[in-house]
């Protein structure tokens, strides 16, 4: 699906401005991931709709995001608390998604997002707006980032995720057809999980996002934001991969998998599978 809009997947645990130090507060306001979301959405007057559907504590999560965006000076932030699939068909939800400049999906369980929102009225509106509006933003952290893809990682333990069948895949919201995204990537040791997903879908790109790290994706260009790393897995040149013929539970091997390690300001071109590295003398984003 060709999109004109902007997608911002985040690796989870992004800074929400809760540290009391003045230096930290200034960095959050001028450099943090939520600051970038605000700017991409149009600034302090943008209509931002937070959807905490993935969370087991949606009320608390909604309050946290209202406070964080308020610290950034945002004036029009609403929480759309979808608890069941029928809520995604209600007129108030349709009106909010239609008027929003930015949708922000919280973390939690990505399957809750796809089960309660995938294929509903508000999902169709999001898809249509992404295809046609170059200033429409969808951001998502942790589960909210993972649900953006078509082939979505639904589960899999990191310690044994490079055996056949250890990674569970599910259909996501389909905003990003070329990618598979995993989050909390460094902190939870998910190298094997993404590699297992790429073994299953070698034509796709795997992105492992560290915490407090994200990407601004527009026109096929991915710009890294935040304090950590993005690990890109490119299986296009794999020379050994027997995932399709091995039995469930069998250890797997992949040869010639290309891996890129990117940091703040670096750019990855999805179409050409190419990296542009931020010059050393440049300012961080």
C-alpha positions in Angstrom: 0.0 0.0 0.0 1.5 3.4 -1.0 1.0 6.0 1.7 1.4 9.7 1.8 1.1 10.1 5.5 3.6 9.8 8.3 4.2 6.8 10.6 6.2 6.9 13.8 6.9 3.5 15.4 8.6 3.7 18.8 10.4 0.9 20.7 8.6 1.5 24.0 9.3 3.2 27.3 9.7 6.6 25.6 10.5 9.6 27.8 7.2 11.2 29.1 8.9 14.1 30.8 8.5 12.9 34.4 12.0 13.6 35.6 12.1 16.6 37.9 15.5 18.1 36.7 15.4 21.2 34.6 17.9 19.9 32.1 15.9 16.8 31.5 12.6 18.8 31.1 14.2 21.0 28.5 15.5 18.0 26.6 12.1 16.4 26.7 10.4 19.5 25.4 12.9 20.2 22.6 14.2 16.8 21.7 12.1 13.9 23.0 10.1 11.5 20.9 6.8 12.9 21.9 8.1 16.4 20.9 8.7 15.0 17.4 5.2 13.5 17.3 3.8 16.9 18.2 5.8 18.7 15.5 4.9 16.2 12.8 1.3 16.5 13.7 1.3 20.3 13.3 2.4 21.7 16.6 0.6 22.6 19.8 -2.8 23.1 18.2 -2.8 19.7 16.6 -5.7 17.3 17.4 -4.0 14.2 18.9 -6.1 11.1 19.8 -4.5 8.6 22.2 -5.7 5.0 21.9 -4.7 2.9 24.9 -6.5 -0.3 23.7 -3.4 -2.5 23.9 -2.9 -1.7 27.6 -4.3 -3.6 30.6 -4.5 -0.3 32.5 -6.0 2.0 29.7 -7.2 4.8 32.1 -3.8 5.2 33.7 -2.0 5.1 30.4 -4.4 7.7 28.9 -3.8 10.0 31.9 0.0 9.7 31.5 -0.1 10.7 27.8 -2.5 13.6 28.6 0.1 14.9 31.1 3.1 14.3 28.8 1.5 16.1 25.8 0.3 18.9 28.2 3.9 19.4 29.3 4.8 19.9 25.6 2.1 22.6 25.3 -0.4 20.5 23.3 -3.9 21.9 23.6 -6.1 19.4 21.9 -5.4 15.8 23.2 -8.2 13.3 23.6 -8.2 9.7 24.8 -10.3 7.2 22.8 -10.7 4.3 25.1 -11.8 1.3 23.0 -12.5 -1.7 25.2 -14.4 -3.8 22.6 -14.7 -4.2 18.9 -18.1 -2.5 18.8 -16.5 0.7 20.2 -14.5 1.1 16.9 -17.8 1.4 15.0 -19.4 4.1 17.2 -19.9 7.5 15.7 -17.9 9.4 18.4 -14.9 7.2 17.5 -15.4 7.8 13.8 -15.6 11.5 14.4 -12.5 11.6 16.5 -10.4 9.6 13.9 -11.8 11.7 11.0 -10.8 15.0 12.7 -7.5 13.9 14.2 -4.1 15.2 13.0 -2.4 12.4 14.9 -3.3 9.0 16.3 -1.1 7.6 19.1 -1.4 3.9 20.0 -0.1 2.9 23.4 1.9 -0.2 24.4 0.5 -3.4 25.8 -0.7 -6.4 23.8 -0.6 -5.8 20.0 -3.2 -8.5 19.4 -5.8 -6.4 21.4 -5.3 -3.6 18.8 -5.8 -5.9 15.8 -8.7 -7.8 17.3 -10.6 -4.7 18.5 -9.7 -2.3 15.7 -8.5 -4.2 12.6 -11.1 -4.2 9.8 -13.4 -1.8 11.6 -14.7 1.6 10.5 -12.0 3.6 12.2 -9.3 1.3 10.8 -10.6 1.9 7.3 -10.6 5.7 7.9 -7.0 5.5 9.1 -5.9 3.5 6.0 -7.7 5.9 3.7 -6.2 9.0 5.4 -2.7 7.5 5.3 -3.0 6.9 1.6 -4.2 10.4 0.8 -3.1 12.9 3.4 0.6 13.8 3.6 0.2 15.5 7.0 -1.7 12.7 8.8 0.3 11.0 11.5 0.0 7.6 13.1 2.4 6.9 16.0 2.6 3.9 18.2 4.8 2.7 21.0 5.7 -0.9 21.8 2.6 -2.9 20.9 1.3 0.1 19.0 4.4 0.1 16.8 4.3 -3.7 16.2 0.7 -3.5 15.1 1.5 -1.1 12.3 2.9 -3.8 10.0 1.0 -6.3 7.8 3.0 -9.3 9.1 3.0 -8.7 12.9 5.0 -10.5 15.6 2.3 -11.6 18.1 4.6 -13.5 20.5 7.7 -15.6 21.1 10.2 -16.0 23.9 13.5 -14.4 23.2 15.5 -17.3 24.6 14.3 -19.9 22.1 13.0 -17.7 19.3 15.3 -19.1 16.6 13.7 -22.5 16.4 11.0 -23.2 13.8 7.6 -22.1 15.2 8.9 -20.2 18.3 7.9 -16.9 16.8 4.1 -16.4 16.5 3.0 -14.2 13.6 -0.4 -12.6 13.1 -1.9 -10.1 10.7 -1.4 -6.5 11.8 -3.1 -3.2 10.7 -1.2 -3.2 7.4 0.1 0.4 7.5 3.6 -0.9 6.7 3.6 -3.8 4.2 7.4 -3.9 3.8 8.4 -4.2 7.4 8.3 -6.4 10.5 8.8 -4.4 13.7 9.9 -5.6 17.2 10.2 -3.4 20.2 12.1 -3.2 23.5 14.6 -4.8 21.3 17.9 -4.3 23.1 16.5 -4.5 26.6 14.7 -7.8 26.1 17.2 -9.5 23.9 14.9 -10.0 20.9 17.6 -10.6 18.2 16.4 -14.2 17.7 12.8 -13.2 17.5 13.2 -10.8 14.6 15.6 -13.2 12.9 13.0 -15.9 13.1 10.4 -13.6 11.6 12.7 -12.7 8.7 13.4 -16.4 8.1 9.7 -16.8 7.6 9.3 -13.7 5.5 12.8 -13.1 3.9 11.4 -10.5 1.4 10.5 -8.2 4.3 12.8 -5.9 6.4 13.0 -6.5 10.1 13.3 -3.5 12.4 14.3 -3.9 16.1 13.7 -0.7 18.0 15.4 0.0 21.3 13.4 1.7 24.1 13.0 5.5 23.9 13.9 5.1 20.2 11.7 5.5 17.1 11.6 6.3 13.4 9.8 9.0 11.4 8.7 7.2 8.3 7.6 9.3 5.3 7.9 8.6 1.6 9.8 5.4 2.2 12.5 7.2 4.3 13.0 6.2 7.9 14.7 8.8 10.1 15.9 7.5 13.5 14.9 9.6 16.6 15.5 9.1 20.3 18.3 7.9 22.5 18.9 4.3 21.4 19.5 2.1 18.4 17.5 0.7 15.5 18.7 -2.6 14.2 17.7 -3.4 10.6 17.6 -7.0 9.4 17.7 -7.4 5.6 17.2 -11.0 4.3 17.3 -10.1 0.6 20.8 -11.8 0.2 20.3 -14.8 2.4 22.1 -17.8 1.0 20.9 -20.5 3.6 17.4 -20.6 5.1 15.4 -23.8 5.4 12.6 -22.4 7.5 10.0 -23.5 5.0 11.0 -27.2 5.2 12.1 -27.7 8.8 9.9 -29.3 11.4 8.4 -27.3 14.3 10.9 -27.0 17.1 14.0 -27.5 14.9 16.9 -25.1 15.4 17.4 -22.9 12.3 20.4 -21.4 10.6 20.5 -18.3 8.4 23.6 -17.3 6.3 24.4 -13.9 4.8 21.8 -12.0 6.7 22.6 -8.2 6.4 22.3 -6.2 9.7 22.6 -2.5 10.0 22.9 -0.6 13.4 21.4 2.9 13.2 21.3 5.8 15.7 19.7 9.2 16.0 19.5 11.1 12.7 20.5 8.1 10.5 18.2 7.4 7.5 17.1 4.1 6.0 15.6 4.0 2.5 13.0 1.2 2.4 12.8 0.9 -1.4 16.5 0.9 -2.0 17.4 -0.8 1.3 20.2 1.8 1.7 21.6 3.6 4.8 22.5 7.3 5.0 24.5 8.0 8.1 24.3 11.3 10.0 27.6 13.3 9.6 29.6 13.5 12.8 29.4 17.3 12.8 25.6 17.4 12.4 23.2 18.2 15.3 21.2 15.3 16.8 17.5 15.2 16.0 
